[in-house]
Amino acid sequence: MSIKVALITGASRGIGREITLALAKEGYSLAINYFEKNDDLESLKQELKDIDYKLYQADVSKYDQVKEMIQSVHSDFSRIDVLVNNAGITRDNLLMRMSEEEFDSVINVNLKGTFNCMKHITRLMLRQKSGSIINISSITGVSGNAGQTNYAASKAGVIGLTKSAAKELASRNIRVNAIAPGFIETAMTEKLNDKVKEAMLDHIPLKRYGTAKDVADLVTFLASDKSNYITGQVIHVDGGMVM
């Protein structure tokens, strides 16, 4: 049986990093996308020194850059079995104060970036007659969140992309699912003050914050044959925060 190949976007830090390491442990060859070089990327390379991987720099919001990246991955590995659309940004602000740039940048990376990757990988997976696409959405895309109209819109859009693509691609054995994380402990959430964190915890029935590993464990399941009858789903990883 040939080794499966996974492409992970935004893989150098946070949830993307944990997903990358989890898939490495499962024996995947890895195509690792990053936006720009940083210390996190260098430390990730050290952790993957015994793993079959290659790095691909690309801005997922740029259609042609993504096309070139996916062509390069296919040229290097001959196939792509799993796509994890993880790259994402936030530019939080109240609706009345939100600038056009703050809105557009989040939509371009989070939503258009997901579309770009799905668009350019679909033809390859159709030829393979197999594939698993896993889109990282957010609970915010399901329930909304004050101060995040741009982020909520982008992540709700990812859910719509997921469900529509799942219907289009199912007949060719390509599965498309989304994961909606809740409050996950990352460098991004560490910036929040304690009062905000405590208020958030009051809304989580399991009474703990999520970890990047909680998300990564679900990714490895959805990437595997163990989930081969699951498609078009949005699975919450939120400790019961949104039911």
N, C-alpha and C positions, 0 to 999 in steps of 0.2 A: 504494500500500500504506500503510495507516494505521500510525502510530507505536505501538509496543507500550508498555504500562504495566507497571512492576514495583513491587511493594510489598516493602520490606525492613524487617524489625523489628530493633531494637537497632542502628540504622545509624550512630550518631554516632561510634563509636570502634572500634579494633581491626579484626577481620575484617569486621564489618558495614560499617565505613567504606570499606574497600578494595573490598568488593563493590559498594557504592554508586557509587564512582568508576569502577569497571570497567564497570558497566552504563551509566553516563553516557556513557562513551567509545563504547559500542556504539549510542548514539542513543536509548536508552529515555527515556520520561518517567518520573519517579520520585516515588513516594509514600514518604516517609521517616518511619519511626516512631522515636520516642525516648521514654524513660521520664521524664527530667527535663532541663531546660536545663543546659548546661555549656559550658565553654570549647571542648571538642572540637566541639560542635554549631555554635558560632559560626564556627570556622575552616572546618568543612565547608561551611557556607553560602557562604563566600567562594570556595571552590574550585568551587562549583556555580553561580556567578553568571550564567553564560550558558546554563544548562541549565533545561529545563522541569521544575520540581519543586514539591512542596508538603510541608509538615511536619505530622505528626500525633502529638500527645502522647497516649499511652495506656499503661497497665500491662497487658501481654499476659496476665497471670495473671487478670485480671478479665473474665469472660465478656461482660458488658454493655458494657464499655469497648471491647472488641475489635469487637463487633457494630456499635457506633456508628462506630468508626473505619473499618471496611470499607465501611459504607454511605456515609460521607463521601467516601472515595476513589472509589467508584463514581460518586457524584454529581458529583465534580469532573472525573473523567477519562472517564466513560462505560463503562469496561471495566477489567479487571485481567487481564493476560496471564501474569504471573509473580509468585509469592509466594516470598520467601526468609525462612524462619523461622530467624533468627539470634540473636534475643534470648536471653541466658542468663546465669546467675550461678553462682558457686561459694560454698560454705560448708564448707570442708574440716575434717574432724575424724576421729579414730579412732571406730569404731563404738561402743565402750564409753563414749566421752565425748560422742558426738553428741547434741545436744538435739533435742527434737521440732520446735522452731522451725527449726533448721538443716536438718532433713530436709524439712519441709513447704515451706519457702520455695523450696528448689531444685526440688522436684517441681512446685510451682505455677507457677514461671516457665518452667522448661525443658521440662517435659512437658505440663502443662495449657495453658501458653501456646501451644505448638505446636498442640495440639488445638483451642483456641479459634479460632485464625486459620484453620486448615484447615476447621473446621466452618462458619464464617461466610462463607468465600470460595467454598465448593464450589457452592452454589446458583447463584452468578453464573457460575462457569466452566461449569457444566452447561448454562446457557442459551446461553453462547457456543459450546459444544461444542469447547472448546479450553482449554488452560492447562498451565503447568508449575509444580509445587510442589517447592521444593528445601528440604529440612530439614537444618540443620546439627547433626549428631550429634557423636560423638567416638570416637576409638580406645578411650577409657576405657569406653565403652558396649559395646565388643566384647570387650575383654580384662580389664576391671576395673582398679582401682588402689587400693592401700592408702591409707586416709585419705579416700577419695572414694566411699563407698558410696552416698550420696545422689546425687551427680553421675553416677556410673556407672548407677544405677538409672534416673535421668531420661533419660539418653542412650540406654540400651538400650530404654527405652520409646518413644523417638522412632523408633528403627529398626522396632519393631513397628507403630507408627502408619503409617509409610511403606509398609511392605509390604502391610498390610491395605488402606489407602486406594488404593494402586496397583491392586489387584485390583478394587476397587469402581468405580473411575473410568475405567479404561482404555477401556471400550466407548464412552465419550463423548469420547475423544481428550484426556483429561487425564492427564498424566504426573506421577508422584510419585517422587522419588528422594532419597536422603540422602547427605551427604558426612560422612566421619569423619576430621577432621583429627587429626594426631598432635601432636608438640611444635612449636607455631607461635610465632614470636617476636612477642609483643604486650606491652602494659603489664602484663598479668596474669602472664606468665611472667618478665618482668624482675625481679620481686620474689623469685624463687628464688635461693638462694645458688649460688655457682660449683660447689661440690661436687655438688649435685643436678643441675645442668646438664651437668656432665662425665659423670656416671653415666648420664644420659639419652642423651647422644651415643653412648656405647658400644653402645647398643641400636639405633642407626639405621644400617642398611647404607650409605646414601648419604653418611653422615658429615657431615651439615649439618642445622641446624634448618630447619624450614619457615618460609615467610613468608606473610603475609596475602594477598599477590598469588598465591601458589600455589593457595590456596583460591578466590580470586576468579576466576581464569582458568577453573577447572572450573565455577564457577557460570555464567559467561557461555556456556560450551558447553552445559550442561544447560538453560539458558533458551532456547537457540536451536533453530532447525529442524534444525540439524546433528545433534541428538541425538533426533530424533523417533521412533526405534525403541528407545529406552531408557527403561524404567520399572521401578520396584520394586527398584532397585539401591542398594547401599551402597558407595560408592566411597571407598577410603582415600587420604588425602593425608598420608602419614606417612614418606616416605623408605624404606619397606620395614620399618618397625619391627614391624608385625603382618602376617604373611603367612598 
